[in-house]
């Protein structure tokens, strides 16, 4: 996405970032070290290859930090990025249509007939060359042993009662997973995604500043935050503190059990680390 400069020149996001970096006398490597990012992330921002940076929340976070580091306007770059995301619908009238292949249909019938002919010939050859087998007499069955007149028929033994003190297997079904209540308070905009033990999505999307959400699901809960410092968490009324689990770009991937203990969850979205 491009925007007009002071002299009418069209300038995009990457052009503005690169010009601001050159104005401060920074190389790509120096800018990456200052932002604590991989140099490929900085290069992707300047070439506007945003798809390589992962989710939309990560792209916006990188744009904001890079703009602040080189003295550009984060709000203007965010607006340019939002306009670039509004893609025009495809023109279905320009989709090429393939011409029917009449030649292939003409060759299909002879090929099928050829395959069937080979199959019939192979079956006839197998029937003609199959050696005959000689009939074998059946083995004699053993004579039945006569049963004594006074012999009692065999009966199945009755089940023996369990010994005193023996453990009887329990048939009680397993207890259901504990339900947990998660309260979220947002002091700034943040992307959030919350799933429970059964994989149900309890919350998903970008939440505005000043909002609160209350969720209920089976623990443990998987919580993904794009701006972890702007979200206050409480599980069953007790505060949950991510602490050192917050990543350098401000995001956090948390696994919260029913007792409020927090552990790191494997991230599912790759971003500039």
Backbone as numpy.savetxt, mean C-alpha at the origin, in Angstrom:
# Nx Ny Nz CAx CAy CAz Cx Cy Cz
4.33 23.99 -14.07 3.47 25.20 -14.07 4.35 26.43 -14.07
4.02 27.44 -14.89 4.81 28.65 -15.00 3.99 29.84 -14.59
4.68 30.90 -14.21 4.04 32.18 -13.86 4.84 33.29 -14.49
4.16 34.42 -14.83 4.83 35.54 -15.47 5.67 36.31 -14.47
6.92 36.63 -14.85 7.80 37.46 -14.03 7.51 38.92 -14.24
8.37 39.77 -13.71 8.16 41.21 -13.81 8.19 41.70 -15.23
9.02 41.09 -16.11 9.12 41.54 -17.49 8.27 40.76 -18.44
7.26 39.97 -17.93 6.41 39.20 -18.82 6.96 37.83 -19.14
8.14 37.47 -18.58 8.77 36.18 -18.85 8.06 35.09 -18.07
7.80 33.95 -18.72 7.16 32.82 -18.06 8.20 32.10 -17.20
7.92 31.99 -15.91 8.86 31.33 -14.99 8.09 30.28 -14.21
8.61 29.04 -14.19 7.98 27.96 -13.46 8.56 27.82 -12.07
8.08 26.78 -11.37 8.55 26.53 -10.00 10.03 26.22 -10.00
10.45 25.29 -10.87 11.85 24.91 -10.91 12.76 26.06 -11.29
12.30 26.88 -12.26 13.12 28.03 -12.69 13.30 29.03 -11.56
12.25 29.29 -10.80 12.35 30.24 -9.68 13.25 29.71 -8.57
13.14 28.43 -8.28 14.00 27.86 -7.23 15.46 27.87 -7.65
15.73 27.50 -8.91 17.10 27.47 -9.38 17.71 28.87 -9.42
16.89 29.86 -9.86 17.40 31.24 -9.91 17.68 31.76 -8.50
16.82 31.44 -7.54 17.05 31.89 -6.17 18.28 31.22 -5.57
18.50 29.95 -5.91 19.69 29.26 -5.40 20.96 29.87 -5.99
20.94 30.12 -7.33 22.11 30.73 -7.96 22.37 32.13 -7.39
21.31 32.85 -7.07 21.49 34.20 -6.53 22.21 34.16 -5.18
21.97 33.12 -4.41 22.64 32.98 -3.11 23.99 32.29 -3.23
24.36 31.89 -4.45 25.67 31.28 -4.66 25.78 29.87 -4.12
24.70 29.10 -4.16 24.69 27.73 -3.65 24.66 26.74 -4.80
25.40 25.65 -4.64 25.32 24.54 -5.57 24.20 23.61 -5.15
23.89 22.64 -6.01 22.87 21.65 -5.66 23.25 20.90 -4.39
24.53 20.51 -4.29 24.98 19.76 -3.13 24.89 20.60 -1.86
25.26 21.88 -1.95 25.20 22.76 -0.78 23.76 22.98 -0.34
22.85 23.14 -1.30 21.43 23.32 -0.95 20.88 22.06 -0.30
21.27 20.88 -0.81 20.80 19.62 -0.23 21.32 19.44 1.19
22.59 19.81 1.43 23.14 19.70 2.79 22.44 20.66 3.75
22.11 21.85 3.28 21.43 22.81 4.15 20.03 22.33 4.53
19.35 21.63 3.59 18.00 21.14 3.85 17.98 19.74 4.45
19.17 19.11 4.58 19.27 17.73 5.07 18.48 16.78 4.19
18.60 16.95 2.88 17.91 16.11 1.91 18.91 15.50 0.95
18.49 14.47 0.25 19.30 13.89 -0.81 19.34 14.88 -1.98
20.47 14.94 -2.66 20.62 15.88 -3.76 19.63 15.59 -4.88
19.18 14.31 -4.99 18.20 13.98 -6.02 16.84 14.62 -5.74
16.51 14.83 -4.46 15.25 15.48 -4.12 15.29 16.95 -4.57
16.41 17.62 -4.29 16.54 19.03 -4.70 16.51 19.14 -6.23
17.18 18.22 -6.91 17.17 18.24 -8.37 15.77 18.00 -8.92
15.01 17.09 -8.28 13.63 16.81 -8.72 12.74 18.04 -8.55
12.97 18.84 -7.50 12.18 20.06 -7.31 12.48 21.08 -8.40
13.75 21.20 -8.77 14.11 22.19 -9.78 13.70 21.76 -11.19
13.59 20.44 -11.42 13.14 19.96 -12.73 11.65 19.65 -12.75
10.97 19.92 -11.60 9.52 19.73 -11.47 9.09 18.29 -11.71
9.95 17.34 -11.31 9.59 15.92 -11.36 8.98 15.55 -10.01
7.78 16.05 -9.74 7.16 15.90 -8.43 6.70 14.47 -8.15
6.43 13.70 -9.21 5.96 12.33 -8.99 7.02 11.48 -8.31
8.31 11.83 -8.47 9.39 11.05 -7.84 9.51 11.32 -6.35
8.79 12.31 -5.82 8.91 12.68 -4.41 7.85 12.02 -3.54
6.92 11.27 -4.11 5.94 10.56 -3.29 4.62 11.31 -3.22
4.02 11.25 -2.04 2.68 11.81 -1.85 2.69 13.33 -1.95
1.49 13.89 -2.16 1.34 15.34 -2.33 1.80 16.10 -1.09
1.60 15.54 0.09 1.98 16.26 1.31 3.49 16.41 1.42
4.24 15.41 0.91 5.69 15.51 0.96 6.20 16.54 -0.05
5.58 16.58 -1.23 5.99 17.56 -2.24 5.79 18.97 -1.70
4.65 19.24 -1.07 4.38 20.57 -0.53 5.36 20.91 0.60
5.70 19.92 1.43 6.65 20.18 2.50 8.03 20.53 1.96
8.50 19.79 0.94 9.81 20.08 0.35 9.82 21.44 -0.33
8.72 21.79 -1.03 8.65 23.10 -1.69 8.74 24.23 -0.67
8.00 24.08 0.42 8.00 25.14 1.45 9.40 25.31 2.05
10.06 24.21 2.41 11.39 24.31 3.04 12.43 24.86 2.07
12.36 24.42 0.79 13.35 24.88 -0.18 13.14 26.37 -0.46
11.87 26.80 -0.58 11.61 28.22 -0.83 12.11 29.09 0.31
11.89 28.66 1.55 12.38 29.44 2.69 13.90 29.48 2.74
14.55 28.39 2.32 16.02 28.33 2.39 16.69 29.25 1.38
16.05 29.46 0.20 16.68 30.29 -0.84 16.01 31.65 -0.98
15.05 31.99 -0.08 14.46 33.31 -0.10 13.33 33.49 -1.09
12.69 32.39 -1.53 11.54 32.49 -2.41 10.26 32.55 -1.58
9.13 32.82 -2.26 7.84 32.91 -1.57 7.19 31.53 -1.51
7.06 30.92 -0.31 6.44 29.60 -0.24 4.98 29.62 -0.71
4.24 30.70 -0.40 2.83 30.74 -0.78 2.65 30.76 -2.29
3.49 31.53 -2.99 3.36 31.60 -4.45 3.71 30.26 -5.09
4.76 29.60 -4.58 5.14 28.31 -5.15 4.08 27.25 -4.86
3.47 27.30 -3.67 2.40 26.36 -3.35 1.21 26.57 -4.28
0.89 27.83 -4.60 -0.21 28.11 -5.51 0.09 27.61 -6.92
1.33 27.79 -7.37 1.73 27.29 -8.69 1.62 25.77 -8.73
2.03 25.12 -7.65 1.95 23.65 -7.60 0.50 23.19 -7.63
-0.40 23.91 -6.90 -1.81 23.54 -6.90 -2.41 23.66 -8.30
-2.02 24.71 -9.03 -2.53 24.88 -10.39 -2.03 23.78 -11.32
-0.80 23.31 -11.10 -0.25 22.25 -11.94 -0.92 20.92 -11.70
-1.54 20.75 -10.51 -2.21 19.48 -10.20 -3.57 19.36 -10.88
-4.13 20.51 -11.33 -5.44 20.47 -11.98 -5.25 20.10 -13.45
-5.12 18.83 -13.71 -4.86 18.36 -15.08 -6.14 18.39 -15.90
-6.02 18.75 -17.16 -7.18 18.79 -18.06 -7.59 17.38 -18.43
-8.91 17.11 -18.61 -9.35 15.76 -18.98 -8.85 15.40 -20.37
-8.56 14.13 -20.61 -8.02 13.73 -21.92 -9.05 13.91 -23.02
-8.57 14.21 -24.21 -9.42 14.37 -25.39 -9.61 12.99 -26.01
-10.80 12.41 -25.77 -11.06 11.04 -26.25 -11.19 10.97 -27.76
-11.42 12.12 -28.40 -11.56 12.10 -29.86 -10.23 11.89 -30.55
-9.10 12.10 -29.81 -7.79 11.96 -30.43 -7.17 10.59 -30.18
-7.90 9.69 -29.54 -7.36 8.36 -29.29 -7.32 7.60 -30.61
-6.15 7.10 -31.03 -6.09 6.37 -32.31 -6.86 5.07 -32.24
-7.53 4.76 -33.29 -8.30 3.52 -33.39 -7.61 2.60 -34.39
-7.38 1.36 -33.96 -6.72 0.40 -34.83 -7.65 -0.10 -35.92
-7.08 -0.33 -37.10 -7.86 -0.85 -38.21 -8.00 -2.36 -38.05
-9.15 -2.92 -38.42 -9.34 -4.38 -38.30 -8.36 -5.13 -39.17
-7.85 -6.22 -38.62 -6.89 -7.05 -39.33 -7.64 -8.18 -40.03
-7.98 -7.97 -41.30 -8.67 -9.02 -42.06 -7.74 -10.16 -42.42
-6.46 -9.85 -42.59 -5.51 -10.88 -43.00 -5.35 -11.94 -41.92
-5.34 -11.49 -40.65 -5.18 -12.46 -39.57 -6.36 -13.40 -39.47
-7.58 -12.88 -39.68 -8.76 -13.75 -39.62 -8.78 -14.76 -40.75
-8.22 -14.40 -41.91 -8.17 -15.35 -43.03 -7.21 -16.48 -42.76
-6.12 -16.20 -42.02 -5.12 -17.23 -41.73 -5.48 -18.06 -40.51
-6.46 -17.62 -39.71 -6.77 -18.34 -38.47 -7.40 -19.70 -38.75
-8.34 -19.79 -39.69 -9.03 -21.05 -39.97 -8.09 -22.13 -40.48
-7.19 -21.85 -41.46 -6.25 -22.92 -41.88 -5.35 -23.38 -40.75
-4.94 -22.47 -39.85 -4.08 -22.88 -38.75 -4.80 -23.81 -37.79
-6.09 -23.48 -37.50 -6.86 -24.36 -36.61 -7.05 -25.73 -37.23
-7.36 -25.79 -38.53 -7.54 -27.07 -39.20 -6.25 -27.88 -39.19
-5.11 -27.23 -39.33 -3.83 -27.94 -39.32 -3.55 -28.55 -37.95
-3.84 -27.81 -36.89 -3.62 -28.32 -35.54 -4.54 -29.50 -35.26
-5.82 -29.39 -35.68 -6.75 -30.51 -35.47 -6.30 -31.74 -36.25
-5.80 -31.56 -37.47 -5.32 -32.70 -38.25 -4.17 -33.42 -37.59
-3.20 -32.66 -37.04 -2.09 -33.27 -36.33 -2.57 -34.03 -35.10
-3.58 -33.48 -34.39 -4.09 -34.14 -33.20 -4.76 -35.46 -33.55
-5.55 -35.47 -34.62 -6.22 -36.71 -35.03 -5.22 -37.76 -35.48
-4.19 -37.36 -36.23 -3.17 -38.30 -36.68 -2.41 -38.90 -35.50
-2.09 -38.05 -34.50 -1.40 -38.59 -33.33 -2.25 -39.57 -32.56
-3.57 -39.31 -32.44 -4.45 -40.22 -31.73 -4.56 -41.57 -32.44
-4.68 -41.55 -33.78 -4.75 -42.81 -34.53 -3.46 -43.61 -34.39
-2.32 -42.95 -34.45 -1.04 -43.67 -34.32 -0.93 -44.32 -32.95
-1.40 -43.63 -31.90 -1.32 -44.19 -30.54 -2.23 -45.40 -30.39
-3.44 -45.34 -31.01 -4.36 -46.48 -30.91 -3.85 -47.69 -31.66
-3.19 -47.50 -32.82 -2.71 -48.62 -33.61 -1.47 -49.27 -33.01
-0.65 -48.49 -32.33 0.60 -49.05 -31.77 0.45 -49.48 -30.33
-0.73 -49.34 -29.71 -0.91 -49.71 -28.31 -0.89 -51.23 -28.19
0.06 -51.82 -27.43 0.12 -53.29 -27.31 -1.04 -53.81 -26.50
-1.57 -54.99 -26.93 -2.65 -55.60 -26.18 -2.15 -56.22 -24.89
-2.96 -56.17 -23.88 -2.60 -56.75 -22.60 -3.37 -58.04 -22.39
-2.68 -59.04 -21.85 -3.31 -60.32 -21.56 -4.12 -60.22 -20.29
-5.28 -60.95 -20.31 -6.12 -60.94 -19.12 -5.47 -61.73 -18.01
-5.47 -61.20 -16.82 -4.89 -61.84 -15.66 -5.99 -62.32 -14.74
-5.84 -63.58 -14.20 -6.88 -64.08 -13.30 -6.89 -63.29 -12.01
-8.07 -63.14 -11.45 -8.19 -62.42 -10.19 -7.68 -63.27 -9.06
-7.00 -62.70 -8.08 -6.53 -63.49 -6.94 -7.70 -64.00 -6.13
-7.52 -65.26 -5.58 -8.58 -65.87 -4.79 -8.74 -65.14 -3.47
-9.98 -64.94 -3.09 -10.27 -64.26 -1.84 -10.11 -65.22 -0.68
-9.57 -64.80 0.45 -9.43 -65.70 1.60 -10.80 -66.09 2.13
-10.88 -67.37 2.60 -12.14 -67.88 3.12 -12.49 -67.17 4.41
-13.80 -66.92 4.55 -14.25 -66.22 5.75 -14.16 -67.15 6.95
-13.67 -66.65 8.07 -13.53 -67.45 9.27 -14.88 -67.50 9.98
-15.36 -68.72 10.27 -16.67 -68.82 10.94 -16.60 -68.25 12.34
-17.66 -67.61 12.72 -17.72 -66.98 14.04 -18.35 -67.94 15.04
-17.73 -68.03 16.18 -18.26 -68.93 17.21 -19.64 -68.50 17.62
-20.47 -69.54 17.91 -21.86 -69.25 18.23 -22.00 -68.47 19.51
-21.12 -68.79 20.47 -21.23 -68.14 21.75 -20.39 -66.88 21.88
-19.75 -66.49 20.77 -18.91 -65.28 20.84 -19.78 -64.05 20.77
-19.48 -63.11 21.60 -20.27 -61.87 21.65 -19.76 -60.89 20.61
-20.67 -60.15 19.99 -20.22 -59.15 18.98 -19.39 -58.07 19.64
-18.42 -57.65 18.85 -17.53 -56.61 19.36 -18.27 -55.28 19.40
-18.07 -54.56 20.47 -18.69 -53.23 20.62 -17.61 -52.21 20.87
-17.93 -51.01 20.51 -16.97 -49.93 20.73 -16.91 -49.60 22.21
-15.70 -49.37 22.69 -15.51 -49.05 24.10 -16.07 -47.68 24.39
-16.75 -47.57 25.53 -17.33 -46.28 25.93 -16.23 -45.32 26.32
-16.39 -44.05 26.08 -15.35 -43.08 26.48 -15.19 -43.06 27.99
-13.93 -43.05 28.40 -13.61 -43.03 29.82 -13.78 -41.61 30.37
-14.32 -41.49 31.60 -14.45 -40.14 32.19 -13.09 -39.54 32.47
-13.03 -38.23 32.45 -11.76 -37.53 32.68 -11.35 -37.69 34.13
-10.04 -37.82 34.34 -9.52 -37.96 35.69 -9.71 -36.67 36.46
-9.87 -36.78 37.81 -10.03 -35.55 38.61 -8.82 -34.63 38.45
-9.09 -33.36 38.27 -8.01 -32.37 38.15 -7.48 -32.22 36.74
-7.95 -33.06 35.77 -7.45 -32.96 34.41 -7.97 -31.69 33.74
-7.17 -31.11 32.84 -7.54 -29.87 32.16 -8.41 -30.18 30.97
-9.58 -29.59 30.92 -10.51 -29.77 29.80 -10.32 -28.62 28.83
-10.10 -28.91 27.51 -9.91 -27.79 26.55 -11.10 -26.86 26.55
-10.83 -25.59 26.57 -11.88 -24.57 26.61 -12.43 -24.34 25.22
-13.74 -24.22 25.13 -14.40 -23.94 23.85 -14.86 -22.49 23.74
-14.44 -21.69 24.71 -14.84 -20.28 24.71 -14.13 -19.55 23.56
-14.81 -18.82 22.71 -14.16 -18.11 21.60 -13.20 -17.05 22.12
-12.19 -16.76 21.28 -11.19 -15.77 21.66 -11.83 -14.40 21.82
-11.32 -13.68 22.80 -11.85 -12.34 23.05 -11.56 -11.42 21.88
-12.46 -10.53 21.61 -12.28 -9.59 20.52 -11.20 -8.58 20.87
-10.65 -7.95 19.81 -9.58 -6.99 20.01 -10.09 -5.79 20.82
-9.25 -5.22 21.72 -9.71 -4.09 22.53 -9.98 -2.87 21.67
-11.01 -2.12 22.03 -11.37 -0.89 21.33 -10.66 0.29 21.98
-10.14 1.16 21.15 -9.41 2.33 21.64 -10.00 3.58 21.02
-10.00 4.70 21.80 -10.48 5.99 21.31 -9.30 6.92 21.12
-9.15 7.44 19.91 -8.04 8.32 19.57 -8.59 9.71 19.27
-8.07 10.72 20.01 -8.44 12.13 19.79 -7.27 12.84 19.12
-7.54 13.59 18.04 -6.52 14.34 17.31 -6.92 15.81 17.29
-5.98 16.69 17.63 -6.18 18.14 17.60 -5.11 18.75 16.69
-5.54 19.56 15.70 -4.63 20.09 14.68 -4.41 21.58 14.92
-3.15 21.95 15.15 -2.79 23.36 15.28 -2.33 23.96 13.95
-2.11 23.13 12.95 -1.71 23.56 11.62 -2.17 22.49 10.65
-2.27 22.79 9.35 -2.70 21.77 8.38 -1.73 20.59 8.38
-2.28 19.39 8.24 -1.46 18.18 8.22 -2.21 17.08 7.52
-1.45 16.31 6.75 -1.99 15.08 6.18 -2.02 14.02 7.27
-3.10 13.22 7.31 -3.24 12.19 8.34 -3.94 10.98 7.73
-3.51 9.80 8.17 -4.12 8.54 7.76 -4.11 7.61 8.98
-5.29 7.11 9.38 -5.41 6.25 10.57 -6.15 4.98 10.18
-5.56 3.80 10.52 -6.18 2.51 10.28 -6.14 1.70 11.57
-7.15 0.81 11.74 -7.16 -0.02 12.94 -6.62 -1.41 12.64
-6.76 -2.31 13.61 -6.18 -3.64 13.50 -6.75 -4.43 12.33
-8.05 -4.25 12.05 -8.68 -4.96 10.96 -8.39 -4.34 9.60
-7.61 -3.27 9.54 -7.29 -2.61 8.27 -8.32 -1.61 7.81
-9.29 -1.27 8.68 -10.29 -0.27 8.30 -9.70 1.13 8.35
-9.97 1.95 7.32 -9.51 3.33 7.29 -10.47 4.19 8.13
-9.97 4.68 9.28 -10.78 5.52 10.15 -10.71 6.99 9.77
-9.58 7.42 9.17 -9.42 8.83 8.77 -8.38 8.87 7.67
-8.61 9.72 6.66 -7.70 9.79 5.51 -7.88 11.13 4.82
-6.84 11.94 4.74 -6.93 13.19 4.01 -6.14 14.31 4.68
-6.26 15.52 4.11 -5.58 16.71 4.62 -6.56 17.44 5.54
-6.18 17.62 6.82 -7.04 18.25 7.82 -6.55 19.68 8.05
-7.48 20.62 8.13 -7.15 22.04 8.30 -6.79 22.33 9.76
-6.13 23.49 9.96 -5.74 23.92 11.31 -6.99 24.25 12.13
-6.91 23.98 13.44 -8.03 24.23 14.34 -9.06 23.13 14.37
-8.86 22.04 13.64 -9.83 20.95 13.59 -9.51 19.92 14.67
-10.53 19.16 15.07 -10.38 18.04 16.00 -11.11 16.84 15.43
-10.58 15.67 15.70 -11.20 14.42 15.25 -11.15 13.40 16.39
-12.23 12.63 16.55 -12.29 11.55 17.54 -12.62 10.26 16.79
-11.73 9.24 16.93 -11.86 7.99 16.20 -11.92 6.84 17.19
-12.61 5.77 16.82 -12.70 4.56 17.64 -12.43 3.36 16.75
-11.51 2.48 17.19 -11.17 1.28 16.43 -10.44 0.30 17.30
-10.21 -0.89 16.75 -9.53 -1.95 17.49 -8.02 -1.71 17.45
-7.39 -1.76 18.65 -5.96 -1.54 18.75 -5.20 -2.80 18.28
-3.94 -2.60 17.80 -3.22 -1.33 17.69 -3.66 -0.49 16.50
-3.42 0.84 16.60 -3.80 1.77 15.55 -2.56 2.21 14.78
-2.64 2.23 13.44 -1.57 2.72 12.58 -1.88 4.17 12.22
-0.98 5.09 12.62 -1.19 6.53 12.43 -0.04 7.07 11.57
-0.37 7.72 10.43 0.61 8.36 9.55 0.32 9.86 9.55
1.32 10.68 9.92 1.17 12.12 10.01 2.15 12.79 9.06
1.68 13.75 8.28 2.58 14.50 7.42 3.26 15.64 8.14
2.59 16.24 9.12 3.14 17.33 9.91 2.90 16.96 11.38
3.76 16.08 11.91 3.53 15.49 13.23 3.55 16.54 14.34
4.36 17.60 14.22 4.46 18.60 15.27 3.19 19.42 15.43
2.32 19.39 14.41 1.08 20.18 14.47 -0.12 19.35 14.93
0.10 18.09 15.33 -1.01 17.22 15.71 -0.78 16.72 17.14
-1.75 16.97 18.03 -1.71 16.47 19.40 -2.58 15.22 19.47
-2.01 14.11 20.02 -2.70 12.82 20.08 -3.02 12.45 21.52
-4.21 11.86 21.72 -4.61 11.32 23.02 -5.30 9.98 22.79
-4.84 8.94 23.48 -5.46 7.62 23.40 -6.17 7.33 24.72
-7.48 7.20 24.65 -8.31 6.96 25.84 -8.07 8.03 26.92
-7.90 9.28 26.49 -7.71 10.39 27.42 -6.28 10.63 27.85
-5.32 9.75 27.47 -3.92 9.92 27.84 -3.14 10.43 26.64
-2.25 11.41 26.89 -1.46 12.01 25.81 -0.50 10.99 25.23
-0.35 11.02 23.91 0.59 10.16 23.18 1.65 11.05 22.56
2.90 10.81 22.91 4.01 11.67 22.46 4.90 10.87 21.51
4.98 11.27 20.21 5.84 10.54 19.27 7.32 10.64 19.62
7.75 11.80 20.17 9.14 11.97 20.58 10.10 11.84 19.41
11.07 10.95 19.56 12.11 10.79 18.57 11.64 10.05 17.32
10.39 9.60 17.27 9.88 8.90 16.10 9.50 9.85 14.96
9.52 11.17 15.21 9.24 12.15 14.16 10.46 12.23 13.24
10.25 12.11 11.94 11.34 12.13 10.97 11.83 13.55 10.70
12.93 13.66 9.98 13.52 14.97 9.74 12.65 15.87 8.89
11.80 15.27 8.02 10.92 16.10 7.20 9.62 16.44 7.91
9.47 16.06 9.19 8.29 16.40 9.97 7.22 15.34 9.97
7.37 14.26 9.20 6.36 13.22 9.16 6.63 12.17 10.23
5.64 11.31 10.48 5.78 10.24 11.48 4.88 9.09 11.09
5.40 7.87 11.26 4.65 6.63 11.03 4.62 5.89 12.37
3.46 5.87 13.05 3.35 5.40 14.42 2.43 4.20 14.50
2.74 3.31 15.46 1.89 2.18 15.80 1.59 2.29 17.29
0.31 2.53 17.64 -0.11 2.80 19.02 -0.96 1.62 19.49
-0.49 0.96 20.60 -1.26 -0.18 21.10 -2.32 0.30 22.09
-3.08 -0.66 22.67 -4.20 -0.31 23.54 -3.76 0.37 24.82
-2.49 0.17 25.24 -1.99 0.79 26.46 -1.39 2.17 26.20
-1.39 2.65 24.96 -0.83 3.96 24.64 0.64 3.94 24.32
1.26 2.74 24.22 2.68 2.68 23.87 2.85 2.92 22.37
3.89 3.67 22.03 4.11 4.10 20.65 5.39 3.43 20.14
5.32 2.90 18.93 6.48 2.34 18.27 6.46 2.77 16.81
7.61 2.64 16.16 7.72 3.07 14.76 7.10 2.02 13.86
6.33 2.49 12.87 5.74 1.62 11.86 6.48 1.82 10.56
6.56 0.76 9.75 7.27 0.85 8.48 6.55 1.81 7.56
7.24 2.82 6.99 6.58 3.77 6.09 6.18 3.09 4.80
5.02 3.50 4.22 4.53 2.94 2.98 4.71 3.88 1.81
5.17 5.11 2.09 5.39 6.07 1.02 6.83 6.54 1.08
7.53 6.46 -0.05 8.92 6.89 -0.07 8.98 8.39 -0.30
9.88 9.02 0.43 10.09 10.47 0.22 11.57 10.77 0.41
11.93 12.02 0.30 13.33 12.41 0.23 14.08 12.19 1.51
14.68 11.02 1.70 15.52 10.75 2.85 16.86 10.28 2.33
